[in-house]
Amino acid sequence: MTDLVAKLLAGGAAVVEDSNYGFHDTACMATIISVGGESAISIPLEAGVEYCFVGAGDENATDIDIAIEDRMGNAVTKDTETDSTPVVFVTPTKSMSYTIRLQLYEAKRDSYCGLILLRDGGWDIPQDNLTTAIVNCIESCVEQANAGGEVFFADEEGEWALLGAMMQTDETRTWSSINLQDGEHRIVAGGDTQSEDIDLAVNREASSGRSEEQVASDTDLDGTPAVSFVAESDELYTIEIENYDSKGPTLIITAILEVE
C-alpha cells in the first residue's frame, strides 16, 4: 500500500506542477479491487470548476479505468486507455453530486488501487505534509499489526480501505454507509505536520426500529487515534474524524483494517 500511495502522489504532483490545481477536500483514497471490479465515491462538484482525477495501481495492475457519472447515472467522461495510470479532466456544467468509479479492468490478480482528487484552486499540500500524513497512518497500521492477530487492509468489494481528507481545525469529516465483513476491525488515522489532536468515532447506522449507536471511539489527546470493534456484515457503519486541534488545515488519512 505504501508504494501505491507514493505512485499516486507522484501522479498528482505531475498534474499540480506549473498549474493552478490543488487537492480537493476529499484528497485521496485507496483499496484492494478484484480483477473486473471497482470502487466508487460520490462527491459534490461545482459547475464551471476544473477537476482532475488521477488513478494508479500496484505492480499487478495492468489496466485501470476512471469513469465519472452524474447523480442520474449519466456518463460524463471516462479514461479507458490501456494503462494503470488513468487521468481524467472534467469541468461540470451543473453543480451536483457526481460518482467517480475506479475500475480494475485487467490485472495479474486482485490489486491495490487508488485515486487522487484535484481541483482548480484546491489545497496546496507541501510534500513534507503529504509524507508525514502517510507515514503516521502507516506506522499506526504497523502498531495494530504488532498488537496481535493477523491484520490486513479491509477488502470488502466496493469499499475503500484508505481515505484522505483536508480538514480545518475543529472540522469533522464523516464517511458513511460503510459495509464491513463480519469480525474484528481496527480503524486508525494519522495527520500531517499541522496535526495536534485527532479524534475518531465509529457508529452503527440507524436501521428499522433502532437508533444510531456508537460502537467505538478514541478521544485521547494525540494525533494518531485508533479503535477496535466487531463488525456485522448486515450493518452499515459511519466513521467520524474530527480535527480537534491543529496548527492549520491538515491532511488526515484514515485506514480500515481487518483482523483474523
Backbone as numpy.savetxt, mean C-alpha at the origin, in Angstrom:
# Nx Ny Nz CAx CAy CAz Cx Cy Cz
10.63 -8.66 -0.90 9.81 -7.46 -0.90 10.67 -6.20 -0.90
11.79 -6.22 -0.17 12.67 -5.05 -0.12 13.19 -4.68 -1.50
13.61 -5.70 -2.28 14.11 -5.44 -3.64 13.02 -4.86 -4.52
11.80 -5.35 -4.36 10.67 -4.83 -5.15 10.44 -3.36 -4.83
10.43 -3.01 -3.55 10.19 -1.61 -3.17 11.27 -0.71 -3.74
12.54 -1.18 -3.72 13.64 -0.39 -4.29 13.42 -0.19 -5.79
12.96 -1.23 -6.48 12.69 -1.14 -7.91 11.55 -0.16 -8.19
10.53 -0.20 -7.35 9.41 0.73 -7.50 9.86 2.17 -7.33
10.65 2.40 -6.29 11.11 3.76 -6.02 11.98 4.28 -7.15
12.79 3.40 -7.74 13.62 3.81 -8.87 12.75 4.22 -10.05
11.68 3.45 -10.29 10.77 3.79 -11.38 10.06 5.10 -11.13
9.65 5.31 -9.87 9.00 6.57 -9.54 9.94 7.75 -9.64
11.20 7.55 -9.22 12.20 8.62 -9.28 12.46 9.04 -10.72
12.42 8.07 -11.64 12.66 8.39 -13.05 11.57 9.30 -13.60
10.35 9.15 -13.11 9.25 10.01 -13.55 9.32 11.38 -12.89
9.62 11.38 -11.59 9.64 12.62 -10.82 10.78 13.54 -11.24
11.92 12.97 -11.63 13.10 13.78 -11.99 12.76 14.75 -13.12
13.12 16.01 -12.91 12.92 17.08 -13.91 11.46 17.22 -14.33
10.53 16.95 -13.40 9.10 17.13 -13.68 8.44 17.73 -12.45
7.15 18.02 -12.56 6.42 18.58 -11.42 5.65 17.49 -10.68
5.94 16.23 -11.01 5.25 15.13 -10.34 5.79 14.92 -8.94
4.90 14.50 -8.04 5.27 14.11 -6.69 4.34 12.98 -6.26
4.51 12.50 -5.04 3.71 11.38 -4.58 2.28 11.79 -4.26
1.35 10.92 -4.60 -0.05 11.05 -4.22 -0.16 10.82 -2.71
-1.26 11.26 -2.07 -1.46 10.98 -0.65 -1.39 9.48 -0.39
-2.02 8.69 -1.26 -1.84 7.23 -1.25 -0.61 6.97 -2.09
0.52 6.75 -1.46 1.81 6.83 -2.15 2.25 5.54 -2.84
2.07 4.39 -2.18 2.57 3.15 -2.75 1.91 1.96 -2.09
1.99 0.81 -2.74 1.44 -0.43 -2.20 2.09 -1.60 -2.90
2.05 -2.75 -2.25 2.66 -3.96 -2.84 1.99 -5.19 -2.24
2.08 -6.31 -2.95 1.51 -7.55 -2.49 2.03 -8.70 -3.32
1.62 -9.92 -2.97 1.89 -11.09 -3.79 0.67 -11.32 -4.68
0.89 -11.45 -5.99 -0.21 -11.68 -6.93 0.04 -13.01 -7.64
-1.00 -13.81 -7.76 -0.89 -15.07 -8.48 -0.86 -14.81 -9.98
-0.27 -15.72 -10.74 -0.19 -15.57 -12.19 -1.60 -15.49 -12.77
-1.88 -14.42 -13.51 -3.21 -14.20 -14.05 -4.13 -13.44 -13.13
-3.66 -13.15 -11.91 -4.48 -12.45 -10.93 -4.20 -10.96 -10.90
-4.84 -10.26 -9.97 -4.68 -8.81 -9.87 -4.98 -8.35 -8.45
-4.52 -7.14 -8.13 -4.94 -6.41 -6.94 -5.36 -5.03 -7.41
-6.30 -4.43 -6.70 -6.84 -3.15 -7.15 -7.06 -2.23 -5.96
-7.10 -0.94 -6.24 -7.42 0.06 -5.23 -8.26 1.14 -5.88
-9.24 1.65 -5.14 -10.08 2.74 -5.63 -9.73 4.01 -4.86
-9.40 5.07 -5.59 -9.03 6.35 -4.97 -9.66 7.50 -5.74
-9.93 8.62 -5.08 -10.48 9.79 -5.80 -9.39 10.49 -6.61
-9.72 10.82 -7.85 -8.84 11.59 -8.71 -9.56 12.86 -9.14
-8.81 13.96 -9.30 -9.41 15.26 -9.63 -9.37 15.53 -11.13
-10.43 16.10 -11.63 -10.49 16.46 -13.04 -9.41 17.48 -13.38
-8.74 17.30 -14.51 -7.75 18.25 -14.98 -6.37 18.11 -14.37
-6.19 17.19 -13.41 -4.90 16.98 -12.77 -4.21 15.79 -13.44
-2.92 15.94 -13.72 -2.16 14.84 -14.34 -1.69 13.85 -13.27
-1.90 12.57 -13.56 -1.47 11.50 -12.66 -0.59 10.52 -13.41
0.27 9.85 -12.65 1.12 8.80 -13.22 1.16 7.62 -12.25
0.97 6.42 -12.78 1.00 5.20 -11.97 2.10 4.30 -12.51
2.99 3.90 -11.62 4.17 3.11 -12.01 4.12 1.77 -11.30
4.22 0.68 -12.06 4.21 -0.66 -11.49 5.56 -1.34 -11.61
5.73 -2.40 -10.85 6.97 -3.20 -10.93 6.71 -4.55 -10.29
7.56 -5.52 -10.61 7.45 -6.85 -10.03 8.82 -7.39 -9.68
8.85 -8.53 -8.99 10.12 -9.14 -8.64 10.70 -9.88 -9.84
11.78 -10.65 -9.61 12.49 -11.28 -10.72 11.67 -12.37 -11.41
10.57 -12.81 -10.80 9.74 -13.85 -11.42 8.68 -13.29 -12.36
8.39 -11.99 -12.24 7.35 -11.36 -13.06 7.91 -10.94 -14.41
7.24 -11.34 -15.49 7.70 -10.99 -16.83 6.76 -10.02 -17.55
5.50 -9.98 -17.15 4.55 -9.08 -17.80 3.52 -8.60 -16.79
3.56 -7.31 -16.46 2.61 -6.69 -15.54 1.88 -5.57 -16.27
0.58 -5.50 -16.09 -0.22 -4.47 -16.74 -0.91 -3.60 -15.69
-1.21 -2.36 -16.07 -2.01 -1.45 -15.24 -3.23 -1.04 -16.05
-4.40 -1.09 -15.43 -5.63 -0.65 -16.08 -6.37 0.30 -15.13
-6.96 1.36 -15.67 -7.69 2.33 -14.86 -9.14 2.38 -15.35
-10.08 2.31 -14.38 -11.50 2.36 -14.70 -12.17 3.46 -13.88
-13.23 4.06 -14.41 -14.00 5.03 -13.62 -14.95 4.26 -12.70
-15.73 4.99 -11.91 -16.56 4.32 -10.89 -17.70 3.52 -11.51
-17.99 3.73 -12.80 -19.01 2.94 -13.49 -18.42 1.69 -14.13
-17.09 1.52 -14.02 -16.44 0.36 -14.60 -15.99 0.55 -16.03
-16.08 1.78 -16.53 -15.64 2.06 -17.89 -14.11 2.18 -17.94
-13.49 1.57 -18.97 -12.04 1.66 -19.14 -11.65 3.09 -19.48
-10.62 3.61 -18.77 -10.12 4.96 -19.02 -8.82 4.90 -19.80
-7.89 4.11 -19.32 -6.62 3.91 -20.02 -5.94 2.67 -19.45
-4.91 2.18 -20.12 -4.20 1.00 -19.62 -2.83 0.91 -20.28
-1.95 0.16 -19.63 -0.64 -0.19 -20.18 -0.62 -1.71 -20.34
-0.53 -2.15 -21.57 -0.51 -3.60 -21.82 0.76 -4.02 -22.56
1.82 -3.20 -22.43 3.09 -3.57 -23.03 3.62 -4.85 -22.35
4.38 -5.64 -23.10 4.93 -6.88 -22.54 6.21 -6.58 -21.78
6.05 -6.11 -20.55 7.19 -5.85 -19.68 6.71 -5.89 -18.23
7.64 -5.79 -17.31 7.29 -5.86 -15.89 7.37 -4.51 -15.20
7.45 -3.44 -15.99 7.51 -2.09 -15.41 6.51 -1.17 -16.12
5.22 -1.43 -15.95 4.22 -0.61 -16.64 4.16 0.81 -16.09
3.86 1.76 -16.97 3.68 3.16 -16.59 2.45 3.69 -17.31
1.55 4.33 -16.57 0.33 4.89 -17.15 0.21 6.34 -16.73
-0.06 7.22 -17.70 -0.35 8.63 -17.46 -1.82 8.87 -17.75
-2.48 9.66 -16.92 -3.89 9.95 -17.15 -4.25 11.31 -16.57
-5.10 12.04 -17.28 -5.66 13.30 -16.79 -7.17 13.15 -16.83
-7.83 12.87 -15.71 -9.27 12.64 -15.70 -10.06 13.85 -16.18
-11.16 13.60 -16.84 -12.05 14.69 -17.27 -13.13 14.96 -16.23
-13.30 14.03 -15.28 -14.28 14.20 -14.21 -13.67 13.81 -12.87
-14.03 14.55 -11.83 -13.58 14.21 -10.48 -14.48 13.11 -9.93
-13.88 11.98 -9.58 -14.63 10.85 -9.02 -13.65 9.80 -8.53
-14.17 8.72 -8.00 -13.34 7.61 -7.58 -13.01 6.74 -8.78
-11.73 6.42 -8.94 -11.28 5.56 -10.03 -10.62 4.31 -9.43
-10.71 3.22 -10.15 -10.08 1.97 -9.73 -8.82 1.73 -10.54
-7.71 1.53 -9.85 -6.43 1.20 -10.51 -6.17 -0.28 -10.28
-6.04 -1.03 -11.37 -5.83 -2.48 -11.28 -4.40 -2.82 -11.70
-3.72 -3.57 -10.86 -2.38 -4.05 -11.16 -2.50 -5.55 -11.45
-2.19 -5.94 -12.68 -2.44 -7.30 -13.14 -1.13 -8.01 -13.47
-0.96 -9.21 -12.92 0.21 -10.04 -13.22 -0.18 -10.94 -14.40
0.09 -10.46 -15.61 -0.35 -11.16 -16.81 0.46 -12.43 -17.06
1.78 -12.33 -16.84 2.63 -13.50 -17.08 3.81 -13.49 -16.11
4.13 -14.68 -15.59 5.24 -14.80 -14.64 5.64 -16.26 -14.51
6.84 -16.47 -14.00 7.31 -17.83 -13.76 6.52 -18.48 -12.62
6.05 -17.64 -11.68 5.25 -18.12 -10.54 4.66 -16.89 -9.86
3.86 -17.11 -8.82 3.30 -15.99 -8.08 4.42 -15.03 -7.69
4.14 -13.73 -7.78 5.21 -12.74 -7.67 4.82 -11.57 -6.77
5.84 -10.99 -6.13 5.64 -9.71 -5.45 5.50 -8.63 -6.52
4.42 -7.85 -6.43 4.19 -6.76 -7.38 3.79 -5.51 -6.60
4.10 -4.36 -7.17 3.79 -3.13 -6.47 3.41 -2.00 -7.39
2.93 -0.92 -6.77 2.42 0.24 -7.51 2.79 1.51 -6.77
3.27 2.51 -7.52 3.51 3.84 -6.97 2.54 4.82 -7.63
1.97 5.71 -6.84 0.98 6.67 -7.33 1.57 8.08 -7.25
1.63 8.75 -8.39 2.18 10.10 -8.49 1.13 11.05 -9.06
1.30 12.32 -8.77 0.40 13.33 -9.34 1.15 14.64 -9.54
0.65 15.45 -10.46 1.23 16.76 -10.69 1.09 17.59 -9.42
2.21 18.15 -8.95 2.19 18.95 -7.74 2.08 18.14 -6.46
2.41 16.82 -6.55 2.30 15.95 -5.38 3.44 16.15 -4.38
3.48 15.27 -3.40 4.47 15.38 -2.32 5.88 15.12 -2.83
6.79 16.00 -2.45 8.21 15.81 -2.75 8.84 15.11 -1.55
9.12 13.81 -1.69 9.67 13.04 -0.59 11.16 12.80 -0.83
12.04 13.36 0.01 13.48 13.13 -0.16 13.82 11.64 -0.09
14.88 11.25 -0.80 15.29 9.85 -0.82 15.53 9.30 0.58
16.14 10.11 1.45 16.41 9.65 2.83 15.12 9.29 3.55
14.07 10.09 3.33 12.79 9.81 3.97 12.19 8.51 3.46
12.26 8.30 2.15 11.75 7.08 1.56 12.46 5.86 2.14
13.79 5.95 2.15 14.60 4.83 2.64 14.30 4.53 4.11
14.20 5.58 4.93 13.94 5.40 6.36 12.60 4.73 6.60
11.55 5.16 5.88 10.22 4.57 6.06 10.23 3.09 5.70
10.90 2.75 4.60 10.98 1.34 4.18 11.76 0.52 5.20
12.91 1.03 5.61 13.76 0.29 6.56 13.02 0.08 7.87
12.36 1.13 8.39 11.65 1.00 9.66 10.54 -0.04 9.59
9.81 -0.04 8.48 8.73 -1.02 8.32 9.28 -2.44 8.19
10.31 -2.62 7.35 10.88 -3.96 7.16 11.53 -4.47 8.44
12.20 -3.58 9.18 12.81 -4.00 10.44 11.74 -4.45 11.44
10.59 -3.80 11.42 9.48 -4.22 12.28 8.97 -5.59 11.86
8.94 -5.84 10.55 8.54 -7.17 10.05 9.52 -8.24 10.54
10.81 -7.92 10.50 11.83 -8.86 10.96 11.66 -9.13 12.46
11.37 -8.10 13.24 11.14 -8.28 14.67 9.97 -9.23 14.92
8.92 -9.11 14.10 7.78 -10.00 14.24 8.16 -11.44 13.90
9.00 -11.59 12.88 9.47 -12.94 12.51 10.29 -13.56 13.64
11.06 -12.73 14.33 11.88 -13.22 15.44 11.07 -13.48 16.70
9.82 -12.97 16.72 8.99 -13.10 17.92 8.34 -14.48 18.04
8.46 -15.28 16.99 7.88 -16.62 17.05 6.91 -16.89 15.93
6.88 -18.14 15.48 6.02 -18.52 14.38 6.66 -18.20 13.04
6.13 -18.82 11.99 6.59 -18.50 10.64 5.76 -17.34 10.12
6.43 -16.25 9.77 5.75 -15.00 9.40 5.95 -14.72 7.92
4.84 -14.42 7.24 4.87 -14.13 5.81 4.03 -12.88 5.54
4.33 -12.20 4.42 3.44 -11.14 3.99 2.10 -11.75 3.60
1.01 -11.10 3.99 -0.32 -11.61 3.69 -0.47 -11.79 2.18
-1.11 -12.89 1.77 -1.23 -13.17 0.34 -2.67 -13.47 -0.07
-3.63 -12.89 0.65 -5.03 -13.04 0.26 -5.24 -12.43 -1.12
-5.83 -13.20 -2.04 -5.99 -12.75 -3.43 -6.77 -11.43 -3.48
-6.19 -10.47 -4.19 -6.86 -9.18 -4.38 -6.59 -8.15 -3.31
-5.92 -8.55 -2.23 -5.63 -7.60 -1.15 -4.18 -7.14 -1.23
-3.88 -6.04 -0.50 -2.52 -5.50 -0.46 -1.85 -5.90 0.85
-0.55 -6.19 0.80 0.20 -6.56 2.00 1.04 -5.40 2.52
1.31 -4.42 1.67 2.12 -3.26 2.04 1.41 -2.01 1.54
1.19 -1.03 2.44 0.43 0.16 2.10 1.18 1.39 2.59
1.42 2.35 1.70 2.15 3.56 2.08 1.31 4.80 1.84
1.35 5.74 2.79 0.56 6.97 2.66 1.32 8.16 3.25
1.16 9.32 2.61 1.67 10.57 3.17 0.63 11.13 4.12
1.07 11.50 5.33 0.13 11.96 6.35 0.65 13.19 7.08
-0.26 14.14 7.32 0.05 15.29 8.14 0.02 14.90 9.62
0.62 15.73 10.48 0.55 15.50 11.91 -0.90 15.48 12.37
-1.25 14.51 13.21 -2.59 14.33 13.78 -3.61 13.84 12.74
-3.14 13.39 11.59 -4.06 12.86 10.58 -4.19 11.35 10.76
-5.39 10.83 10.48 -5.65 9.40 10.53 -5.99 8.89 9.14
-5.39 7.80 8.74 -5.67 7.16 7.46 -6.32 5.81 7.74
-7.40 5.53 7.02 -8.13 4.29 7.20 -8.06 3.44 5.95
-7.67 2.18 6.11 -7.70 1.19 5.03 -8.84 0.24 5.39
-9.89 0.20 4.58 -11.10 -0.52 4.98 -11.43 -1.69 4.06
-12.40 -2.49 4.51 -12.92 -3.65 3.77 -11.81 -4.62 3.38
-10.92 -4.90 4.35 -9.81 -5.82 4.12 -10.23 -7.24 4.50
-10.06 -8.16 3.56 -10.37 -9.56 3.80 -9.09 -10.32 4.12
-9.08 -11.06 5.22 -7.90 -11.80 5.66 -8.23 -13.27 5.81
-7.23 -14.12 5.66 -7.42 -15.54 5.86 -7.58 -15.85 7.35
-8.18 -17.00 7.64 -8.31 -17.43 9.03 -6.93 -17.56 9.68
-6.82 -17.14 10.94 -5.59 -17.35 11.68 -4.96 -16.06 12.19
-3.81 -16.22 12.84 -3.12 -15.09 13.45 -2.51 -14.17 12.39
-2.67 -12.87 12.61 -2.06 -11.85 11.76 -1.35 -10.83 12.65
-0.29 -10.27 12.13 0.40 -9.18 12.79 0.51 -8.02 11.81
0.23 -6.83 12.29 0.29 -5.63 11.45 1.27 -4.66 12.08
2.18 -4.15 11.27 3.21 -3.22 11.76 3.25 -2.00 10.86
3.83 -0.93 11.36 3.98 0.30 10.57 5.30 0.97 10.92
5.81 1.75 9.97 7.04 2.50 10.18 6.99 3.80 9.41
7.54 4.85 9.98 7.52 6.16 9.33 8.89 6.60 8.89
8.95 7.76 8.22 10.21 8.28 7.71 10.92 9.13 8.77
11.86 9.97 8.32 12.67 10.76 9.26 11.87 11.79 10.03
10.65 12.12 9.58 9.81 13.09 10.27 9.00 12.47 11.40
8.94 11.16 11.43 8.03 10.46 12.34 8.48 10.53 13.79
7.51 10.72 14.69 7.77 10.70 16.13 6.91 9.66 16.85
5.60 9.67 16.59 4.68 8.75 17.27 3.56 8.35 16.32
3.47 7.05 16.03 2.43 6.51 15.16 1.58 5.54 15.97
0.26 5.67 15.88 -0.65 4.74 16.55 -1.35 3.88 15.50
-1.74 2.69 15.92 -2.31 1.70 15.00 -3.46 0.97 15.69
-4.57 0.81 14.96 -5.70 0.07 15.48 -6.30 -0.78 14.37
-6.83 -1.95 14.75 -7.53 -2.83 13.81 -8.94 -3.05 14.33
-9.93 -2.84 13.47 -11.33 -3.02 13.83 -11.98 -4.10 12.97
-12.83 -4.90 13.57 -13.69 -5.80 12.81 -14.91 -4.98 12.39
-15.17 -4.92 11.08 -16.23 -4.05 10.58 -17.61 -4.55 10.99
-18.54 -3.61 11.05 -19.91 -3.93 11.43 -20.54 -4.87 10.41
-21.41 -5.73 10.91 -22.17 -6.63 10.04 -23.58 -6.72 10.59
-24.42 -7.50 9.96 -25.82 -7.60 10.37 -25.94 -7.98 11.84
-26.55 -7.08 12.62 -26.78 -7.36 14.03 -25.58 -7.14 14.93
-24.47 -6.60 14.40 -23.28 -6.41 15.22 -22.59 -5.11 14.86
-22.16 -4.35 15.86 -21.47 -3.08 15.64 -19.99 -3.32 15.35
-19.32 -2.29 14.83 -17.87 -2.36 14.63 -17.19 -2.61 15.97
-16.13 -3.41 15.96 -15.45 -3.78 17.19 -13.94 -3.72 17.01
-13.26 -3.05 17.93 -11.80 -3.00 17.88 -11.24 -4.33 18.37
-10.30 -4.90 17.59 -9.72 -6.19 17.96 -8.27 -6.08 18.39
-7.60 -4.96 18.08 -6.21 -4.77 18.51 -5.83 -3.31 18.35
-4.90 -2.84 19.19 -4.42 -1.47 19.06 -3.05 -1.32 19.71
-2.30 -0.33 19.24 -1.00 0.02 19.81 -0.93 1.54 19.87
-0.98 2.09 21.08 -0.91 3.54 21.26 0.34 3.94 22.04
1.35 3.06 22.06 2.60 3.39 22.74 3.27 4.59 22.06
4.09 5.30 22.83 4.76 6.49 22.33 6.00 6.07 21.53
5.79 5.67 20.28 6.91 5.30 19.40 6.45 5.37 17.95
7.41 5.23 17.04 7.11 5.34 15.61 7.00 4.02 14.89
6.96 2.90 15.66 6.88 1.57 15.02 5.83 0.72 15.72
4.55 1.06 15.57 3.51 0.28 16.24 3.37 -1.11 15.64
2.90 -2.05 16.46 2.69 -3.43 16.01 1.55 -4.04 16.81
0.68 -4.79 16.14 -0.41 -5.47 16.82 -0.51 -6.90 16.31
-1.15 -7.75 17.12 -1.38 -9.14 16.75 -2.84 -9.48 17.07
-3.49 -10.25 16.19 -4.88 -10.65 16.42 -5.18 -11.86 15.56
-6.28 -12.53 15.87 -6.72 -13.69 15.09 -7.86 -13.25 14.17
-7.66 -13.41 12.87 -8.66 -12.99 11.88 -9.56 -14.16 11.49
-10.74 -13.80 11.03 -11.69 -14.77 10.50 -11.98 -14.41 9.04
-11.93 -15.39 8.16 -12.02 -15.12 6.73 -13.39 -14.62 6.28
-14.43 -14.84 7.10 -15.76 -14.37 6.71 -16.06 -12.98 7.27
-15.04 -12.31 7.80 -15.19 -10.95 8.31 -14.36 -9.98 7.47
-14.69 -8.69 7.57 -13.90 -7.63 6.95 -13.29 -6.77 8.05
-12.09 -6.25 7.77 -11.35 -5.50 8.79 -10.95 -4.13 8.28
-10.79 -3.20 9.22 -10.33 -1.84 8.94 -9.04 -1.60 9.73
-8.03 -1.05 9.04 -6.79 -0.66 9.70 -6.76 0.86 9.80
-6.57 1.37 11.00 -6.47 2.82 11.23 -5.05 3.17 11.63
-4.44 4.06 10.86 -3.10 4.55 11.16 -3.21 6.03 11.51
-2.70 6.41 12.69 -2.73 7.81 13.10 -1.30 8.34 13.24
-1.02 9.41 12.52 0.26 10.11 12.67 0.11 11.05 13.87
0.22 10.47 15.06 -0.10 11.20 16.28 0.83 12.39 16.50
2.11 12.20 16.18 3.07 13.30 16.36 4.21 13.13 15.38
4.59 14.22 14.73 5.70 14.19 13.79 6.25 15.60 13.61
7.41 15.67 12.97 8.04 16.97 12.73 7.53 17.62 11.45
6.61 16.95 10.77 6.05 17.46 9.52 5.35 16.33 8.79
4.92 16.58 7.55 4.28 15.52 6.76 5.17 14.28 6.70
4.57 13.12 6.86 5.32 11.88 7.05 4.84 10.78 6.13
5.78 10.04 5.54 5.44 8.83 4.79 5.40 7.68 5.79
4.24 7.02 5.88 4.08 5.88 6.79 3.73 4.65 5.97
4.50 3.59 6.17 4.28 2.33 5.46 3.80 1.27 6.44
2.71 0.61 6.07 2.08 -0.41 6.90 2.19 -1.77 6.23
2.51 -2.80 7.00 2.63 -4.16 6.46 1.66 -5.09 7.18
1.01 -5.96 6.40 0.11 -6.97 6.93 0.79 -8.32 6.82
0.94 -9.01 7.96 1.68 -10.27 8.01 0.78 -11.39 8.47
1.03 -12.59 7.94 0.34 -13.80 8.39 1.32 -14.64 9.22
0.78 -15.37 10.17 1.62 -16.19 11.05 1.14 -17.64 10.97
2.08 -18.55 10.77 1.74 -19.98 10.76 2.46 -20.69 11.90
